[in-house]
Amino acid sequence: MCFSYIWQVPFTFATQRSSASHWNRPNVEWLKERTRKLDTRVADRDWIIGNLGVFGYYRTNYDDRNWQMLINQLNTDHTVIPVKNRAQLLDDSFALSRAGHMDIVQSLELTEYLGKETEYLPWESALTSFNYINEMLGRTGAYGMFQKYMISQILPLYNSSGWRDTGNEPQLDTFKRIDALQAACKYGYADCLSEASRLYTLWMQNPAANPVPVNLKLIVYCNGIRQGGVAEWDFAWERYKESNVATEKSTLLNALSCSADVWILERYLNRALEEKSIRRQDADYVIGKVARNPIGRFIAWDFVRNYWDTIFKRFGSFGAMRRIVEAVTAYFNTPFDLRVLKDWVLYITARGHLGSATTAWQQAEERTLTNIYWMQANFDVISGWLQNNTAT
């Protein structure tokens, strides 16, 4: 049934020469027709930006020339564009390029200024947008260049944020520090990994006096376990079993999935199904977190297939099945991945073991196909861009 609905869009815009008062209180043009042309005078050398303050819930795209002028402005003096709209430019550009509506190179060029960015919102937008590229490049030869680029961009923010969490600073500063430390450790910055390991070791030496600031616990726990071995993992496991604090147990349950040892991750997955120390309602969470670990992604995929009968019977709800299937297939992006996935779905279909997971597996196939198309369209371009921007 087609209702022919038309959304009314509150459109605002500013140009390079707009006054501060215009940015703060712009005129709103309500777009009530399917298409509408707005006439305004803009100098050839001036950029234009829409949706000021991200007032409307919509994406804004521009022609290549305007995107390039916005990129130049960010590189020259990013503070001319307000914080919310800097975040919007990053978020919109990656969403549009992922959907095939703009060149991925322009999205990447928008991030070149980030080494000078000190505000939380643009960084949160950029790091969230980079998550998909991180997933897609994780198994490719270009990943090392991607890590190098990310570290070079995050390093100034990492150094300015530091590890000292006083607990009484503005909330956005706390969020900014968490983003900076998480990203630096995630992309393998040695100083970040070393400091996380040091704090974790101090905790192991005196479990009753945890030196880790509350806001940094997941970063320290995860990377302490990631850099350590079985002793570090077993220590966190004991703390998990002993804790009666829900937030602490959840943080530890997440961090335990960060191990870099295959056998430890396999043991963790088995414990998730034992239902002794890990509750049934948390088992799908554990599987999902292990699957998000670059080392654990295929361990989790094999585990789900090996124990599918048990998982199928135990986690019959659509929500749990959707989370498990989505997590173990999120990184699939090659024709071989798709073929293996389809063969597996045919196998469990023949056995009558789809049930509430039917939609989840269908969505996994669709997502994998989308990822394949994205890789075919963007991998060589991104690889070449990274090579040019990480040469030194």
N, C-alpha and C positions, 0 to 999 in steps of 0.2 A: 504494500500500500504506500503510495507516495502522497505526502501531505503538502509538499512544496513550501516548506517553512523557509523563512528568510530571517537570519539573525541580524539584529541591529547592532552595529559595531561602533563604539565610541572611538573615533580616530583623532589623535593629536599628533602634532609634529613640530619640529624645530629645525632651524638651519644653523650653519656655522656662525652666523651673525646674530642669532637670537639673543635677547637680553636674559639676564638671570630671572627677572620677574616673569618672562614668558615661559621659561622652563618650569617655574614653580606654579604658575596659574595659566596654563595654555587654553586657547579656545578649543572647544570640543566640536568636531564635525561628526554628526551621527550619519553613518552610512546605512541607509534603509532600503537601498535597491541592490539587485544582484551585482551590478557594476556601476561605478560612479567615478567621474573624472573631476579632480580638484585642481583648480588653476592657482598657481602661486609663483611668485618671481624669486628665483634662486640664481645667484651668480654662477657662471660656469665652473669656477674653481671652488665653490662651496658645496659641502655635503648636506644631506638632509637625513633626519632620523625620525622615525615614527614611534607611536605608542609611548609617550613620555611618562616616566615613572612606572612603566609597565602597568598602566591603569586598566588596559583592556586584556582580555584573555584570548590572545591570538598571536600568530607569528607575523613578523614583518620582513619581507624580502625586498631587495633593491637590485638595480642593474649593476653590472660588473664595475662600472666606473665609480658609482657611489660607494660600493663596498671598498674599493681600493682607496678612496679618499678617507673613509672611516678608519681603515687600517693605518694609513699615513698619520692620521690625527692621533690614534692611540700610541703610535711609536714616537711621535713628536712631543705631545703633552696629553696624556690620557685623562688628566683631571678636568679638561674642558668638557668632557662628557660625564654627566653625573653617575654615581656609583651604580644605581639600579639599572641604568641604561647600558652601562658597560657589561654588567652581568647578562642583560637581555641580549646584547649583540652576540656574545659567546654562545648562549643557549640557543638562540634562534638559528645561528649559522650552522651549528653542528646538527641540529634537528633537520634543517632544510637540506643540508648536504647528504645526510643519511637517507633522506627520502628522495634524493636525486634532483632536487630543485636548485642546487648551486654547487659550484666546484669545491671539492674537499680542500684543495690547496688554499683557497681564500679563508676557509675556516681555520686552517693551521696557521696561516699568516696573521690572523687576528690574535693568536696566542703569543706572538713573538714579543709583545710588550710586557708580558706577565712578570718578567724579572723585576719590573718597576712597580708592580701592583702591590699595594699594602692593605687593601680592604678585603673583608671576608666574602661578601656576596659574589664578586667576580671570580674569586678563586674557587668558591664552592661550585659555581656554575661550570667553570672550566674543568675541574677535576671530575665532576659528575659526567660531563660530556666525554672526557677522555676514557672513561671506564669501558665503553664499548670498543674503542680502538685497542685498548689494552687487551681485552678478551680476544679480539680478532687477530692481533699480531702475536699473541703469546706463544704460538708454535712455529713461528716463521723466523727466518734468518734476519729479519729486520728488527726483531725485538730489542736487541742490544742497542741499536741506534735510538730506538724509542725511549728506552731507559735513560740513555745519556742525555737526550733532549729534555726529558721530564726533570731530571736531577738539576740540570743547568738552570731551568726556569724556577724551580721551587727553592733552590739554595738560598737566595736572598731572603725570602720569607722565613725559611727555616732558621737562618742565623739571627734574624731580628726577633723572631718569636721565642726561641730558646725553650728550655725544659722547665723553667721555674714557673710553677702554677701556684699563685698566691691564694686563689679561691675568692678574692674580693675585687677582681678586675671586671670591666664591662663584659657582658655575656658574649658579644660578638668577638671580642679579643680571645676569649677562651675557645670559641668555635674555630677561630682562625688558627690558633696554636695547634689544635687537634688536627685540622686539615693539613697543616704544614708538616707535622711530625708523622702522621699516617702516610702521607704521600712520599716523604723522604725515605722512610723505612720500606714502604711497599716497592719503591723503584730501586732499592738496594744501596742507598747512600751509606757508606761505611760508618761515618760518625754517628748516624742515627741508630744503626744496628748495634754499635758498640755501647752507646749510652743505655739503650733499652736492656741489653744483656747485663750491664753493670748493676742497674737498679733491680733487675730480677734476681741476680746473685745475692745482693744485699738482703732481699726478702727471704731467700732460701736459708741464709745464714741465721736469720732471726724471724721465724714465721709469725711470732706474736707482735712484732713491730714492723708492720708493712710500710716501707718508705715511699711507696708509689702514690702520687696524687690521684685522687678519685677520678678526675677527668682524663687521666692518662693511663688508666689501668689496662684497657684493652690493648693499647699500643705496646705497652711494656710486656704484658703477659704473652701476647701473640708472638712478638719478636724475640722474647727471651726463650720461648719454647722452640721457635723456628731456628734460632741460632744454637740451641742446645741439643741434648740427646734424650735418652730415656730417663735420666735422673731429673731433668727439668720437667719433663712431661708427667712423670709419676708424682712429683711434688705438687703440681697444679691439680692433678686428679685427686689427691688426698685432701687438698684444700676445698675442692668442689664437694666432696662427700661430707666434709665436716661443717661447711657453711650452712647457716640457716637464713642468710640474707638473700632474697630472691634476685636482686640486681647483681650481686657478687657471683651467684651460681650461674646466672645467664652469661656474664662476662667470661667466666672460666670455661663454660661449655663452648663458647665461641672460640676462645684462645686455644683450647685443646686440639682444634682442627688445624692449627697452624704448623704442626710438625713437618719437618722436611724428610722424615724417615718413613718409607713406604710401609714397613711392617707395623710401625706404631699407629699409623692411620688405619690400617686394616684391623688391628686390634680394637681401635676406638669404634669403628663401625660395628664390629661384632658385639661390643658391649652395649651399643645402642639398641640392639635387638634382644639382648638378654633380659631387659626390664628389671634389673637388680638395682643398680644405682642411678640409672637414667630412666626417667618416667616415659611411658609410652607416648605421651603427647609431645615429648621433646625429641623423640627419635628422628622424625623427619627433618627437624632443625639441624641435628648433627649430620645427617646425610648431606643436606644442602650445603652446610658450611665446609665439609670436607671436599665436596665437589667444586667449591669456589677457590680452593687452594690449588694453584697451578700444578703442584705435584700430586695432589689428591684427586684431580678431576677424573682421570681414567680409572683410578682405583674405585671411586664411587660408582662410576658407570658399570664396571665389571661386577661390583658388589650388588648393585640393584638387579642386574640380570641373574646373577648366581642365586640370589635369595628372593626372586620375584614372587614365588608362591607365598612365602611368609609375609612379605611386604604387602602383597595384594590382599591377603586375608586380614592383616592387622590394621592397615591404614586405608580402609575402604572409602573414606570420605573424599569428595572431590577436591576439597581444599588441600588436604595433605598430599594426595596423589599429584595434584597440579604442581605443588612446590617441589616435590621430589623430582618429577620428570623434567621440569623446567631447569632445575639446578644441574642435573647430570648431562643435559644436552645443550646448555647455553653456549658452549664454546664450539659446537659443531659448525664447520664452515667450509667443508670440502665435499666434492661429489662422493668420495669414499665414505665419509661420515654419513651422508644421506643414504647410501646404499646399505650400510650396516644397520642404520636405524630402521629403514623400511623392512629389512629382513627380520629384524627382531619383532617389529609390530605384527608382521605376518605370522610369525611363530606363536606369539601369545594369543593372537586372534584365533588361530586354529585350535588352541587349547581352551578357548572360552575364558581367558583370563584378562580381559580388558575392563569390562564393567565401568565403574566410575572413572577409570583412567582413559577412556576412549577419546574424549575431547582433548585431554592433556597431550596424548601421543600425536593426535592430528595437528595440534598447535606446534608441537616440537618439530614435526616434518616441515610445516610452513615456515617456521622460524629458521630452520637450517637452510632451506632454499633461499630465503631472504639474505641470510649471511653469505651464502655462496655468491649470489648476485653482487652483493656489496664488495666482496673480496675481488671478484673479477673486474669490477669497475674501478676500485680504489687502491688495491694493494700496490701495484707497480708505481702509481702516482705518489702514494704516501712514502714508499720506500725511497724513491728518487728525491723527494723533498727532504726527508730525514738525512739522506746522505749529503745533501748540499748544506744542511743546517747543523750538522754535527761533525763537520770535516776537521775542525781545529782540535 
